Amino acid sequence: QVRLVESGGGSVQAGGSMRLSCVVFGSAYCDLDMSWYRQAPGKDREFVSRLYVTGRTTYADSVKGRFTISRDNAKNTLYLQMNSLKPEDTAMYYCKADRCRTWGQGTQVTVSS
């Protein structure tokens, strides 16, 4: 059993930065590979970034070069550093424990122009 709790969302102007956090409670197996997804109003949930247990990272083309995924194992926390934010980044952001297909409750990010 694993539980994910996101935080760090809010409102920011275009060009600004924000860091999202996802604290993992529970299974040490479930959090080996972790991802961030987002869902804008009226749109499907889309992949943002993944951090594998090997340290390998992948990013959606739309965020490559602007977002950075990382984790602090001592704090059981996954991060998403978002720089040069754009209005089209506005969405609910969710973290996911991939191996157990578990989602957090989401945190809202709003970027104004």
C-alpha positions as CSV (number, residue, x, y, z in Angstrom):
1,Q,0.0,0.0,0.0
2,V,1.3,3.5,-0.9
3,R,-0.1,7.0,-0.5
4,L,1.1,10.1,-2.4
5,V,0.6,13.6,-1.3
6,E,1.4,16.5,-3.6
7,S,2.0,20.1,-2.7
8,G,3.6,23.3,-4.0
9,G,1.0,24.4,-6.5
10,G,-0.3,27.9,-6.8
11,S,-0.5,30.9,-9.1
12,V,2.5,32.4,-10.9
13,Q,3.0,34.8,-13.8
14,A,4.4,33.6,-17.1
15,G,8.2,33.2,-17.0
16,G,8.1,32.4,-13.3
17,S,9.1,29.2,-11.5
18,M,7.5,26.7,-9.1
19,R,8.5,23.5,-7.4
20,L,6.1,20.7,-6.8
21,S,6.6,18.1,-4.1
22,C,5.2,14.6,-3.8
23,V,5.7,12.8,-0.5
24,V,5.5,9.0,-0.6
25,F,4.0,7.1,2.3
26,G,4.2,3.3,2.3
27,S,5.7,0.7,0.1
28,A,9.4,1.0,-0.8
29,Y,8.7,-1.0,-3.9
30,C,6.0,1.2,-5.3
31,D,8.1,4.3,-5.4
32,L,11.0,2.9,-7.4
33,D,9.8,4.5,-10.6
34,M,7.9,7.8,-10.3
35,S,6.2,10.1,-12.7
36,W,4.4,13.5,-13.0
37,Y,1.4,13.9,-15.1
38,R,-0.9,16.9,-15.7
39,Q,-4.5,17.5,-16.8
40,A,-5.8,20.8,-18.1
41,P,-9.6,21.6,-18.0
42,G,-11.3,19.7,-20.9
43,K,-8.2,17.8,-21.8
44,D,-6.9,14.3,-21.2
45,R,-4.3,13.6,-18.5
46,E,-0.9,13.8,-20.1
47,F,2.6,12.6,-19.2
48,V,5.1,15.2,-18.0
49,S,8.2,13.4,-16.7
50,R,9.4,10.2,-15.3
51,L,12.3,9.3,-12.9
52,Y,13.4,5.7,-13.0
53,V,15.1,4.0,-10.1
54,T,18.3,3.9,-12.2
55,G,18.3,7.6,-12.3
56,R,17.3,7.9,-15.9
57,T,14.8,10.7,-16.6
58,T,12.4,11.3,-19.5
59,Y,10.3,14.4,-20.3
60,A,7.5,15.4,-22.6
61,D,8.7,17.5,-25.5
62,S,6.6,20.4,-24.2
63,V,8.5,20.7,-21.0
64,K,12.0,19.5,-22.0
65,G,14.6,22.0,-21.0
66,R,12.2,23.8,-18.6
67,F,11.2,21.2,-16.1
68,T,13.5,19.0,-13.9
69,I,12.4,15.9,-12.0
70,S,14.3,14.7,-9.0
71,R,13.9,13.0,-5.7
72,D,15.2,13.1,-2.1
73,N,15.2,9.5,-0.9
74,A,15.9,10.6,2.7
75,K,12.7,12.6,2.7
76,N,10.7,10.1,0.5
77,T,9.9,13.0,-1.7
78,L,9.7,13.5,-5.5
79,Y,10.1,16.9,-6.9
80,L,9.2,18.7,-10.1
81,Q,11.1,22.0,-10.6
82,M,9.3,24.1,-13.2
83,N,11.0,27.1,-14.8
84,S,10.0,29.5,-17.6
85,L,6.4,28.7,-17.0
86,K,3.9,29.3,-19.7
87,P,0.1,29.8,-19.6
88,E,-0.3,26.5,-21.4
89,D,1.4,24.8,-18.3
90,T,-1.8,25.6,-16.4
91,A,-3.2,22.3,-15.1
92,M,-3.7,20.0,-12.2
93,Y,-0.5,18.1,-11.6
94,Y,-0.4,14.6,-10.3
95,C,2.4,12.3,-9.2
96,K,2.2,8.6,-9.8
97,A,3.9,5.6,-8.3
98,D,4.3,3.7,-11.6
99,R,4.9,0.2,-10.4
100,C,1.8,0.2,-8.2
101,R,-0.3,2.5,-10.5
102,T,-1.1,4.8,-7.6
103,W,-1.9,8.5,-8.0
104,G,-1.8,11.4,-5.7
105,Q,-4.7,13.8,-5.3
106,G,-3.1,16.5,-7.4
107,T,-2.0,20.1,-7.0
108,Q,-3.2,23.0,-9.1
109,V,-0.8,25.1,-11.1
110,T,-2.0,28.3,-12.7
111,V,0.2,30.4,-15.0
112,S,-1.1,33.8,-16.0
113,S,0.1,35.8,-19.0
